[in-house]
Amino acid sequence: MAPARWLWFRRHRNCVGAAGLAGLPGMSVEEPAPVAIALEWLEGGMDFADALHLARSNHCSAFVTFDRKFAKRAEAVVSTPVVIP
């Protein structure tokens, strides 16, 4: 399997696994909507921690990051201004 394809498969498998865990009886997720959005963005190639922070930033006036690559991806999926200091 090619390296890029393998990374996609691992990311996809992790998303499916996390969604499956969240759906188990007795399992609760503090904020399911942002987690679901973050998992979707993870499958699209974004880092999960970055995606979760971004998904929870809709009430903020701006999202600040030092990561230029992430900023470019973030600007494509949210209306919140993404700022690089």
N, C-alpha and C positions, 0 to 999 in steps of 0.2 A: 504494500500500500504506500503511495506517495506521501511524503511528510505533511504537505498541506491537507491532504484528504484525511490523514490520520488525526491531525489536530482538530479538524471539523468533526470527525466522528467522536472523539473524546469530549469535545464541547457539547455536542448533541446528546451524548449519553449522560453527561452530568446534568444537563437541563431536564431530561426526561426523569432521571433519578430524583432530583430535587423536587420536581413537580409531583412525582409519585409519593415521596415522603410527606409533602405538605397535605396531600389528599387522604392520608391514612386516618382511620377512625381514632379519635383521642388526640390527634396531633393538631395543634393550633399555631397559626402564623400571626404574628402581631399585626402586620399590615399587609394583607394578601394582595391587594391591587399593585402596590409598588414592587413587591417581590415578583409577581407575575410579569410585570413590564421588564424588570431587570433580567429575568430569565430569558425573555424574548430577545433582549438586546445582547445577552451573553451568547445566545445561539447565533446572533449576527456578527459576533467577533469582539464584542466589548468585554472588558474585564468585569467580573461580577460585582466587586466592591464599588468600582466606579459607576457601574450601571445602577446599583441600588442607591447610591448617594444622589445620582442624577434624577432617578425616578421619584425620589422624595423631595426634590428641590422646586417643585412647581409653585410653591407659595413664596419662594425667594425672589428678590429683585434681580439677582445675578448669581451665577455659579462660577466660582473662581477655581482655577486649576493651573498648575505649572506644566502639565503634560500637553504639549501642542498637538500630538497625534490624537489624544482623547478629545481635546477641545474641538477638533475638526469633526470627529464622529458625533459628539454631543450636539453641536450646532445643527446637525442634519436631522435630529430626532426630537428636539424640544424647542419651545418658543422662548424659554428663559434665556436671557443673554449669557453667553459663556465668555468669561474674562480671563485673559492671561496677564498676570501682573508684570 
